[in-house]
C-alpha cells in the first residue's frame, strides 16, 4: 500500500530544514568594521589598473597603459613586462633598470590612474546580480542598492558576505539587514572590501513555494489549498 505524506508535513520539514550558516564570523570581528573599506601596507597592481608611465627627461616615451588580463603591459623599448602583483615602487625600479641601457639617466614615475580590481560580487535574490565597483567607501546596503535592491523573496535577516581573511582563509559573515533598515543596529551595514562576495539567500517561504511548484504542482495532479489540504 502506498504511503501518503501530507503536504503540510513536507512544508514543515522544508521550513525546519533550511539550515543557517554554521559558525559565522560576527560583525564585531576585528577589521570587519574598519573605518575604510580596505587597507594594505602598500598597494599592488592588478589586472585592469590604468597606469601613467612618465619619463622626466624623455617625454616622448610617456605612456598610459592598462594592465592586461595576463598581468602584463607593453611599453616602447621595454616591450612585455609582468606587472601584476608589483607595487608601483617596484615597477618604477624595474623600469629604471630596463631603460638604463637605452637612456643615460632614466627618471621614471609610475602613477596608478584608476583601479581595475576594486570590485565586489553580488548574487542571489537581487534584481541585478553581478559585479559592483568599489569607489571610495561602499557599505553592504549601498552595494545591494547598486545591484537593483533585494527581491521580495530575499531572506534579509541572513545575508552572507564571504571575505578573504588572513592567509587567504575565507571569513563567512552573516548580516541582518532588517536591523539596519529599521535603525536598530547600523553596525550590520558593514563596509565592503575588494573581492567580497555578497549572497542574498531565498527566504524559507520562497524555497517552499519553489519546491511545491517544481515537484508538486507540475508533477502531481492535485489541488493545493491555502491550508495545504490534499484533494484526490
C-alpha positions in Angstrom: 0.0 0.0 0.0 1.4 3.4 -1.0 2.1 5.8 1.9 0.7 9.2 1.6 2.6 12.1 3.2 0.6 15.3 3.8 1.7 18.5 2.1 1.7 20.2 5.5 4.3 17.7 6.8 6.5 18.3 3.7 6.3 22.0 4.2 7.2 21.7 7.9 10.2 19.7 7.1 11.3 22.2 4.5 10.9 25.1 6.8 12.8 23.4 9.6 15.4 22.1 7.3 16.6 25.5 5.9 20.0 25.4 7.6 21.7 28.6 8.7 25.4 29.2 8.2 27.4 27.4 10.8 29.9 29.4 12.9 29.6 32.7 11.0 32.1 35.5 11.7 30.4 38.1 13.9 30.3 41.7 12.6 32.3 42.7 15.7 35.3 40.6 14.5 38.4 42.9 14.3 38.7 44.6 10.9 35.1 43.9 9.8 34.1 47.5 10.8 37.2 49.3 9.6 37.0 53.0 9.1 38.0 52.5 5.4 36.9 49.7 3.1 40.3 48.1 2.7 43.9 49.0 3.7 47.1 47.4 2.7 50.7 48.3 3.7 51.2 49.1 0.0 49.0 48.8 -3.0 49.9 46.0 -5.5 49.0 46.4 -9.2 46.1 44.3 -10.5 44.6 43.4 -13.9 42.5 46.3 -15.2 44.6 49.0 -13.4 45.3 52.0 -15.6 48.9 53.3 -15.3 50.6 56.5 -16.3 54.3 55.9 -17.1 56.1 59.2 -17.1 59.8 60.0 -18.0 61.1 63.2 -16.6 63.7 63.8 -19.3 62.3 61.8 -22.2 58.7 62.9 -22.5 58.3 61.2 -25.9 58.3 57.9 -24.0 55.4 58.8 -21.7 52.6 56.3 -22.0 49.2 55.5 -20.5 48.7 51.7 -20.4 46.2 49.2 -18.9 47.3 46.0 -17.1 46.1 43.2 -19.4 44.3 40.1 -18.4 47.6 38.2 -18.5 49.0 40.7 -15.9 51.4 42.4 -18.4 51.9 45.8 -20.1 53.6 46.7 -23.3 56.0 49.7 -23.5 58.3 51.3 -26.0 61.8 49.8 -25.8 60.9 47.6 -22.8 58.2 45.5 -24.6 56.4 42.9 -22.5 56.6 43.4 -18.7 54.8 41.4 -16.0 53.5 43.9 -13.5 50.5 42.3 -11.7 51.5 41.8 -8.1 54.1 44.5 -8.1 53.9 47.7 -6.1 54.2 51.0 -8.0 57.6 51.5 -6.5 58.7 48.0 -7.5 57.6 48.7 -11.1 59.4 52.0 -11.1 62.7 50.3 -10.1 62.1 47.5 -12.7 61.6 50.0 -15.5 64.6 52.1 -14.4 66.8 49.0 -14.8 65.3 48.1 -18.1 65.7 51.6 -19.6 69.2 52.1 -18.2 70.8 50.5 -21.3 68.7 52.8 -23.6 68.8 56.2 -21.7 71.6 58.0 -20.0 69.6 59.0 -16.9 66.2 57.3 -16.8 64.0 59.1 -14.2 60.6 57.3 -14.2 57.4 57.7 -12.2 54.5 55.2 -12.2 51.1 56.6 -11.3 48.0 54.4 -10.8 45.4 56.4 -12.7 42.4 54.0 -12.0 42.0 50.8 -10.0 40.5 48.0 -12.1 40.5 45.4 -9.3 38.3 47.3 -6.8 35.1 45.4 -7.0 32.7 43.1 -5.2 30.3 40.5 -6.4 26.6 40.4 -5.5 24.4 37.3 -6.2 21.2 35.7 -5.0 17.9 37.4 -4.5 18.8 40.8 -6.0 17.4 42.5 -9.1 20.7 42.7 -11.0 23.3 40.1 -9.8 26.9 40.8 -10.9 29.9 42.9 -10.2 29.7 46.2 -8.3 32.7 48.6 -8.5 34.1 49.9 -5.3 34.6 53.7 -5.5 35.6 55.0 -2.1 33.8 53.6 0.9 30.9 51.3 -0.1 28.7 49.6 2.5 26.6 46.5 2.1 23.3 48.4 1.7 24.9 50.7 -0.9 26.2 47.6 -2.9 22.8 46.0 -2.8 21.2 49.2 -4.0 23.6 49.3 -7.0 22.5 45.7 -7.7 18.9 46.9 -8.0 17.9 46.1 -4.4 16.7 42.8 -2.9 13.7 40.9 -4.1 10.6 40.2 -2.1 11.8 36.6 -1.8 15.1 37.5 -0.1 16.0 36.4 3.4 17.2 39.8 4.6 17.8 38.5 8.1 20.7 36.4 7.0 22.7 38.0 4.1 26.0 36.3 3.6 29.3 38.1 3.0 32.3 35.9 2.1 35.7 37.6 2.5 39.3 36.7 2.2 40.8 36.8 5.6 44.3 36.2 6.9 46.4 33.8 4.8 43.5 33.9 2.3 41.3 31.9 4.6 37.6 32.7 4.0 35.6 34.6 6.5 31.8 34.0 6.3 29.9 36.9 7.8 26.1 36.9 8.2 24.3 40.2 8.4 20.8 41.0 9.5 19.8 43.8 7.1 16.4 44.2 8.8 18.1 45.6 11.9 19.9 48.2 9.7 16.9 49.2 7.7 14.8 49.6 10.9 17.7 51.6 12.6 18.1 49.1 15.4 21.7 48.2 14.6 23.6 50.2 12.0 26.7 48.2 12.5 25.1 45.4 10.4 25.7 47.6 7.4 29.3 46.6 7.1 31.9 48.3 4.9 32.8 46.0 2.0 36.4 45.1 0.8 37.6 44.3 -2.7 36.6 40.8 -3.9 33.9 40.4 -1.2 31.1 38.1 -2.3 27.7 39.1 -1.2 25.0 36.4 -1.4 21.3 37.1 -0.6 19.6 33.8 0.0 15.9 32.9 -0.6 13.5 33.1 2.3 12.2 29.9 3.8 8.8 30.6 2.3 10.3 31.3 -1.1 12.1 28.0 -1.0 9.0 26.1 -0.1 6.9 27.8 -2.8 9.6 26.9 -5.4 9.7 23.3 -4.2 5.9 23.0 -4.2 5.8 24.5 -7.7 8.6 22.3 -9.2 7.8 19.0 -7.5 4.1 19.0 -6.7 2.1 21.3 -8.9 3.9 20.4 -12.1 4.2 16.6 -11.4 1.2 15.6 -9.3 -2.4 16.1 -10.4 -3.7 17.5 -7.1 -5.1 20.8 -6.0 -3.4 22.6 -3.1 -5.4 24.9 -0.9 -4.0 27.7 1.2 -4.2 25.3 4.2 -2.1 22.7 2.4 -5.0 20.4 2.0 -4.9 17.2 -0.1 -7.7 16.6 -2.6 -7.9 13.4 -4.6 
